Amino acid sequence: MTNAVGKNIYAMRKKQGLTQEELARLINVSFQAVSKWENGVSAPDIYMLPLLANIFHCNIDSLLGYPAEQQKIMDYEERYKSDGYYWGTQPSNMCYEVMKLCPPNRPLRLLDAACGEGKNAVFFARNGYSVTAFDAVEPGLDKARILADKVGVDVNFFKADMLNFRLDKEFDVIFCSGALHYIPQDLRKEILENYQDHTSIGGLHAMNVFVRKPFVKSPSDEKEFRYKWISGEIFTYYANWLIASCDEIIFDCMSGGSPHKHCMDTVYAIRQS
Ligand SMILES: C[S@@+](CC[C@H](N)C(=O)[O-])C[C@H]1O[C@@H](n2cnc3c(N)ncnc32)[C@H](O)[C@@H]1O
């Protein structure tokens, strides 16, 4: 933990363009204290955390290394360990849109980011795409591999955390369904730019994300969907791409056992240059 906090303080201080001395002055400690935090020798006192979070315009969870996401990931571990496929094995409707916009009439390299138990990745592989897929939760990937075997397709599944994993090779299609709300605000630009930079010209992004609407109240909102995006936010990242279609829907949900609603934005965008 000490190391994670220190690394985060270092990264956020640099991002703000502050020297160790300047940060130290703002929070009334010595620059040696800041240096020790950043080198993992010691950690800031607990009462420092709100001050630091305020200066870095982030929340305390982010400063501490995303423990909320860790909790979320542990929840998924439990879900995926149970019998059957938590999300089913039928592909999402988004997959059919991808097939219309980018049909696999030549070998297309497709990435499914945060693929869960692999229902979409396996569908794409079955339809001729060359599929790579990752998720942070191993039991989900185990089930995904079993599904791929059963169907008789090859998918390159691997474990990765999208908060710190970055692409280093190119894809023709990047698909991400039901997971972007795990990305805190301060990492969205960097992650999406990395995905965009590693997309071929003419390549497609198909993404959806839960968004906040003041009139759409969800009981599980705070815990489960704390990083919901602003309505329309995802579209802004594609201002320089051809937006083939974008959409916002409000739908009923029964997760957690009580009826509620969610709002979701979906974008299909094609890289032009
Ligand atoms: C709602 S499920 C969607 C799964 C899959 N995309 C689908 O449509 O069936 C969200 C997925 O995001 C994954 N996830 C959450 N945070 C993640 C992270 N930081 N890195 C990678 N995967 C993550 C979870 O493990 C889970 O499988």
PDBQT file of the ligand as one rigid body, heavy atoms in Angstrom, charges set to zero:
ROOT
HETATM    1  C1  LIG A 301     -20.533  -6.105 -16.536  1.00  0.00    +0.000 C 
HETATM    2  S1  LIG A 301     -19.169  -7.183 -16.804  1.00  0.00    +0.000 S 
HETATM    3  C2  LIG A 301     -19.140  -7.212 -18.580  1.00  0.00    +0.000 C 
HETATM    4  C3  LIG A 301     -18.410  -8.408 -19.093  1.00  0.00    +0.000 C 
HETATM    5  C4  LIG A 301     -18.412  -8.542 -20.626  1.00  0.00    +0.000 C 
HETATM    6  N1  LIG A 301     -17.858  -7.373 -21.275  1.00  0.00    +0.000 N 
HETATM    7  C5  LIG A 301     -19.813  -8.817 -21.125  1.00  0.00    +0.000 C 
HETATM    8  O1  LIG A 301     -20.364  -7.967 -21.837  1.00  0.00    +0.000 OA
HETATM    9  O2  LIG A 301     -20.332  -9.904 -20.812  1.00  0.00    +0.000 OA
HETATM   10  C6  LIG A 301     -17.804  -6.124 -16.401  1.00  0.00    +0.000 C 
HETATM   11  C7  LIG A 301     -16.461  -6.807 -16.514  1.00  0.00    +0.000 C 
HETATM   12  O3  LIG A 301     -15.454  -5.832 -16.303  1.00  0.00    +0.000 OA
HETATM   13  C8  LIG A 301     -14.390  -6.481 -15.658  1.00  0.00    +0.000 C 
HETATM   14  N2  LIG A 301     -13.548  -5.469 -15.036  1.00  0.00    +0.000 N 
HETATM   15  C9  LIG A 301     -13.871  -4.602 -14.046  1.00  0.00    +0.000 A 
HETATM   16  N3  LIG A 301     -12.824  -3.818 -13.772  1.00  0.00    +0.000 NA
HETATM   17  C10 LIG A 301     -11.817  -4.210 -14.609  1.00  0.00    +0.000 A 
HETATM   18  C11 LIG A 301     -10.490  -3.778 -14.812  1.00  0.00    +0.000 A 
HETATM   19  N4  LIG A 301      -9.982  -2.788 -14.084  1.00  0.00    +0.000 N 
HETATM   20  N5  LIG A 301      -9.744  -4.388 -15.743  1.00  0.00    +0.000 NA
HETATM   21  C12 LIG A 301     -10.249  -5.391 -16.502  1.00  0.00    +0.000 A 
HETATM   22  N6  LIG A 301     -11.502  -5.854 -16.343  1.00  0.00    +0.000 NA
HETATM   23  C13 LIG A 301     -12.278  -5.267 -15.414  1.00  0.00    +0.000 A 
HETATM   24  C14 LIG A 301     -15.062  -7.403 -14.656  1.00  0.00    +0.000 C 
HETATM   25  O4  LIG A 301     -14.212  -8.418 -14.216  1.00  0.00    +0.000 OA
HETATM   26  C15 LIG A 301     -16.222  -7.898 -15.489  1.00  0.00    +0.000 C 
HETATM   27  O5  LIG A 301     -15.903  -9.102 -16.128  1.00  0.00    +0.000 OA
ENDROOT
TORSDOF 0
